[in-house]
């Protein structure tokens, strides 16, 4: 198939600098060559123009927003609106959009756009964290901890209004690899009844069963499924170059099995891979892991 690659070099949604270089690191790790070797046609559309974080002060300083505690709201909103507009241009074509982050806040614009072109969108969210904080529950003010809540219609109104809210429904969402939730996120996820597979579930049942159940959930009512993959879902042993690593994560082979099962299902219609931080990486290890996982998602097999 034809794959459109879009980079979003944004790190203002995160608490640590560096993920703005993630798209370049993933490209440098051989993404296009790997996808072309599988047989795909690749159109790399380059990086979107976003607020230059390199010119910003330390992220410990944040702009106080009226009646909200959110860092860099205007800049993150503008970047997501730009991504939303760009994706709307290409989603009219028969192609697979692959968005490279950047921090996980870019999922806001991505999900808003994909929702516009689907009757109902399923979402598989690989992450160590829940990303369902709101301005009322966030302990940090970082928007990369809020994108899934925004997509579900909760939180900052200027973010939920980028597209037609909600972008997704709770019964169409599955979280996988979770092992670090804030108190408010636990309440939120239980209240909405969202299916969450923690690392405890993966240890107990195995990735095969988790993915079988996850795919069943996200395909019941939908006509397309989006994968949002935060590299901190992986154990830091395999992905040291992320801003918020949490020990005890998904193994390299477990992640590949998940990607292979999604490829076999044929239901994944778009994907984001985010939070690669080359500053914290070792010999581009995390970006290379991202490239291999993307390859497995898009049909690369061991034999």
C-alpha positions as CSV (number, residue, x, y, z in Angstrom):
1,X,0.0,0.0,0.0
2,X,1.0,3.6,-0.1
3,X,2.2,5.0,3.2
4,X,2.3,8.7,4.0
5,X,4.8,9.7,6.7
6,X,4.3,12.9,8.6
7,X,6.7,14.1,11.3
8,X,5.5,16.4,14.1
9,X,8.7,17.7,15.9
10,X,6.9,18.9,19.0
11,X,8.2,18.5,22.6
12,X,6.2,21.2,24.3
13,X,3.6,18.8,25.5
14,X,6.2,16.9,27.5
15,X,8.2,17.6,30.7
16,X,11.6,16.9,29.2
17,X,13.3,18.2,26.1
18,X,14.3,16.2,23.1
19,X,11.3,14.3,21.6
20,X,11.1,17.0,18.9
21,X,14.1,15.2,17.3
22,X,12.2,11.9,17.4
23,X,10.9,12.0,13.8
24,X,14.5,12.5,12.5
25,X,15.9,9.7,14.7
26,X,13.2,7.3,13.4
27,X,13.9,8.3,9.8
28,X,17.7,7.9,10.4
29,X,17.1,4.4,11.7
30,X,16.0,3.4,8.2
31,X,12.2,3.7,8.3
32,X,11.6,4.3,4.6
33,X,14.1,1.6,3.4
34,X,12.4,-1.0,5.7
35,X,8.9,-0.2,4.5
36,X,10.0,-0.2,0.8
37,X,11.7,-3.5,1.3
38,X,8.4,-5.0,2.4
39,X,6.9,-3.8,-0.8
40,X,5.1,-0.6,0.2
41,X,5.2,2.8,-1.6
42,X,6.5,5.4,0.8
43,X,5.7,9.2,0.5
44,X,7.6,11.1,3.2
45,X,5.8,14.4,3.5
46,X,8.5,15.8,5.9
47,X,7.9,17.5,9.2
48,X,5.2,20.0,10.0
49,X,6.2,23.4,11.1
50,X,5.6,23.8,14.8
51,X,6.7,26.2,17.6
52,X,10.5,26.0,17.9
53,X,11.1,24.5,21.3
54,X,14.8,25.2,20.8
55,X,14.0,28.9,21.3
56,X,11.9,28.3,24.3
57,X,13.0,28.6,28.0
58,X,13.2,25.6,30.3
59,X,10.0,23.7,30.4
60,X,9.8,24.1,34.1
61,X,8.5,27.5,33.3
62,X,5.0,27.5,31.8
63,X,2.5,30.0,30.6
64,X,-0.4,30.4,33.0
65,X,-3.6,29.9,31.1
66,X,-6.9,31.5,32.2
67,X,-8.7,29.1,34.5
68,X,-6.4,26.2,33.6
69,X,-3.1,24.7,34.6
70,X,-1.7,23.6,31.3
71,X,1.8,24.2,29.9
72,X,2.2,25.6,26.4
73,X,-1.5,25.3,25.5
74,X,-1.5,27.7,22.6
75,X,1.6,26.1,21.0
76,X,0.4,22.5,21.4
77,X,-3.1,23.4,20.2
78,X,-1.7,25.1,17.1
79,X,0.6,22.1,16.3
80,X,-2.4,19.7,16.6
81,X,-4.6,21.9,14.5
82,X,-1.9,21.9,11.8
83,X,-1.6,18.1,12.0
84,X,-5.4,17.9,11.8
85,X,-5.5,20.0,8.7
86,X,-2.6,18.1,7.0
87,X,-4.2,14.7,7.7
88,X,-7.5,15.9,6.3
89,X,-5.7,16.6,3.1
90,X,-4.3,13.1,2.7
91,X,-7.1,11.0,4.2
92,X,-9.2,11.4,1.1
93,X,-6.6,9.2,-0.6
94,X,-6.3,5.5,-0.3
95,X,-3.2,5.4,1.9
96,X,-1.9,4.6,5.4
97,X,-1.1,7.7,7.4
98,X,2.0,7.2,9.7
99,X,2.6,10.0,12.1
100,X,6.0,10.3,13.9
101,X,6.3,12.2,17.1
102,X,7.1,14.3,19.0
103,X,5.4,13.9,22.3
104,X,2.1,12.1,22.7
105,X,0.0,15.2,22.7
106,X,0.1,15.0,18.9
107,X,-2.4,12.2,19.1
108,X,-5.1,14.9,19.7
109,X,-4.9,16.2,16.1
110,X,-4.3,12.7,14.7
111,X,-7.4,11.2,16.3
112,X,-9.5,14.2,15.5
113,X,-8.7,13.9,11.8
114,X,-9.1,10.1,11.6
115,X,-12.5,10.3,13.4
116,X,-13.7,12.7,10.7
117,X,-13.1,10.1,8.0
118,X,-14.6,7.1,9.9
119,X,-18.1,6.4,11.0
120,X,-16.6,5.2,14.3
121,X,-12.9,4.8,15.2
122,X,-11.3,2.2,17.4
123,X,-8.1,2.9,19.2
124,X,-5.4,0.7,20.6
125,X,-3.2,2.8,22.9
126,X,0.2,1.3,23.9
127,X,1.6,3.2,26.8
128,X,3.1,3.0,30.2
129,X,0.7,5.7,31.2
130,X,-3.0,6.4,30.9
131,X,-2.8,9.8,29.3
132,X,-6.3,10.6,30.6
133,X,-5.5,13.5,32.9
134,X,-7.5,16.7,32.7
135,X,-6.6,20.2,33.8
136,X,-8.3,19.3,37.1
137,X,-6.3,16.1,37.7
138,X,-2.9,16.7,36.1
139,X,0.0,16.7,38.6
140,X,2.3,18.3,36.0
141,X,0.4,20.4,33.5
142,X,2.0,18.5,30.6
143,X,-0.4,18.0,27.8
144,X,1.2,14.7,26.7
145,X,-0.6,13.2,29.8
146,X,-4.0,14.4,28.5
147,X,-4.5,13.4,24.8
148,X,-6.7,10.4,25.3
149,X,-9.0,12.3,27.7
150,X,-9.2,15.0,25.1
151,X,-10.1,12.5,22.4
152,X,-12.9,11.2,24.6
153,X,-14.3,14.7,25.0
154,X,-12.9,15.7,28.4
155,X,-10.5,18.5,29.3
156,X,-9.5,21.8,27.8
157,X,-12.3,23.0,25.4
158,X,-9.9,24.4,22.8
159,X,-8.3,21.0,22.4
160,X,-11.6,19.0,22.3
161,X,-12.8,21.5,19.7
162,X,-10.1,20.7,17.1
163,X,-12.4,18.2,15.5
164,X,-15.9,16.9,16.1
165,X,-15.9,15.9,19.8
166,X,-15.7,13.2,21.0
167,X,-13.1,11.8,18.6
168,X,-13.5,8.3,20.1
169,X,-15.9,6.5,22.5
170,X,-14.9,4.7,25.6
171,X,-16.2,1.3,24.5
172,X,-13.9,1.5,21.4
173,X,-10.7,2.1,23.2
174,X,-8.2,-0.3,24.7
175,X,-5.0,0.6,26.7
176,X,-2.1,-1.9,26.8
177,X,1.1,-2.0,28.8
178,X,-0.2,0.3,31.5
179,X,1.9,0.4,34.7
180,X,1.9,4.1,36.0
181,X,-1.5,5.8,36.6
182,X,-2.2,9.0,38.5
183,X,-5.0,8.8,41.0
184,X,-7.3,10.9,38.9
185,X,-6.7,8.7,35.9
186,X,-7.7,5.5,37.8
187,X,-11.0,7.2,38.7
188,X,-11.5,8.4,35.1
189,X,-10.8,5.0,33.5
190,X,-13.1,3.1,35.9
191,X,-15.9,5.7,35.6
192,X,-15.9,5.4,31.8
193,X,-15.4,1.6,31.8
194,X,-12.4,1.7,29.4
195,X,-10.7,-1.7,28.9
196,X,-7.2,-1.5,30.4
197,X,-4.6,-4.2,30.1
198,X,-1.9,-3.6,32.7
199,X,1.5,-5.3,32.7
200,X,0.0,-7.6,35.4
201,X,-2.6,-8.7,32.8
202,X,0.2,-9.3,30.2
203,X,2.2,-11.3,32.7
204,X,-0.8,-13.4,33.7
205,X,-2.5,-14.0,30.4
206,X,0.3,-13.4,27.8
207,X,0.3,-11.0,25.0
208,X,-1.5,-13.3,22.6
209,X,-4.7,-13.4,24.7
210,X,-4.4,-9.7,25.5
211,X,-4.3,-8.8,21.8
212,X,-7.1,-11.2,20.9
213,X,-9.3,-9.5,23.4
214,X,-8.1,-6.0,22.5
215,X,-8.8,-6.5,18.8
216,X,-12.3,-7.9,19.6
217,X,-13.1,-4.8,21.6
218,X,-11.9,-2.2,19.1
219,X,-13.6,-3.8,16.1
220,X,-17.1,-4.5,17.5
221,X,-18.6,-1.2,16.5
222,X,-15.9,0.5,14.3
223,X,-14.9,0.8,10.6
224,X,-11.3,1.5,11.3
225,X,-8.7,1.1,14.1
226,X,-5.9,3.6,15.0
227,X,-2.8,2.5,16.8
228,X,-1.1,5.0,19.1
229,X,2.2,3.6,20.3
230,X,4.2,5.4,22.9
231,X,7.7,3.9,23.0
232,X,7.7,4.1,26.8
233,X,5.3,1.1,26.6
234,X,8.4,-0.9,26.1
235,X,10.6,-1.8,29.0
236,X,13.5,0.7,29.3
237,X,15.9,-2.2,28.6
238,X,14.7,-2.1,25.0
239,X,13.7,1.6,24.7
240,X,16.0,3.8,26.9
241,X,15.4,6.9,24.8
242,X,12.0,8.0,26.2
243,X,11.2,11.0,28.4
244,X,9.2,9.1,31.0
245,X,10.6,5.5,31.3
246,X,8.9,3.1,33.7
247,X,10.5,-0.2,34.6
248,X,8.7,-3.5,34.0
249,X,7.3,-2.8,30.6
250,X,6.5,-4.7,27.4
251,X,9.3,-6.9,26.1
252,X,10.7,-6.5,22.6
253,X,9.2,-9.9,21.5
254,X,5.9,-9.2,23.2
255,X,5.6,-5.9,21.3
256,X,6.5,-7.6,18.0
257,X,3.8,-10.3,18.6
258,X,1.3,-7.5,19.2
259,X,2.3,-5.8,15.9
260,X,2.2,-9.0,14.0
261,X,-1.3,-9.9,15.3
262,X,-2.5,-6.4,14.3
263,X,-1.0,-6.9,10.8
264,X,-2.7,-10.2,10.5
265,X,-6.0,-8.8,11.5
266,X,-6.0,-6.3,8.7
267,X,-8.0,-3.7,10.7
268,X,-5.3,-1.1,11.5
269,X,-5.9,1.9,9.2
270,X,-3.5,4.5,10.7
271,X,-0.8,4.8,13.4
272,X,1.3,7.2,15.5
273,X,4.7,6.3,17.0
274,X,5.7,8.9,19.6
275,X,8.0,9.9,22.5
276,X,11.4,8.8,21.0
277,X,14.0,11.0,22.7
278,X,17.4,10.8,21.1
279,X,19.0,12.9,23.8
280,X,18.3,10.1,26.3
281,X,18.9,7.2,23.9
282,X,21.8,4.9,23.5
283,X,23.1,4.6,19.9
284,X,19.6,5.3,18.5
285,X,18.4,2.1,20.1
286,X,14.8,3.3,20.7
287,X,14.4,4.7,17.2
288,X,15.6,1.4,15.7
289,X,13.1,-0.5,17.9
290,X,10.4,1.8,16.6
291,X,11.4,1.1,13.0
292,X,11.3,-2.6,13.5
293,X,7.9,-2.4,15.3
294,X,6.5,-0.3,12.5
295,X,7.8,-2.9,10.0
296,X,6.0,-5.7,11.8
297,X,2.8,-3.6,12.0
298,X,2.9,-3.1,8.3
299,X,3.6,-6.7,7.2
300,X,7.3,-7.6,7.8
301,X,7.6,-11.1,9.1
302,X,10.4,-13.3,10.4
303,X,9.8,-15.9,7.7
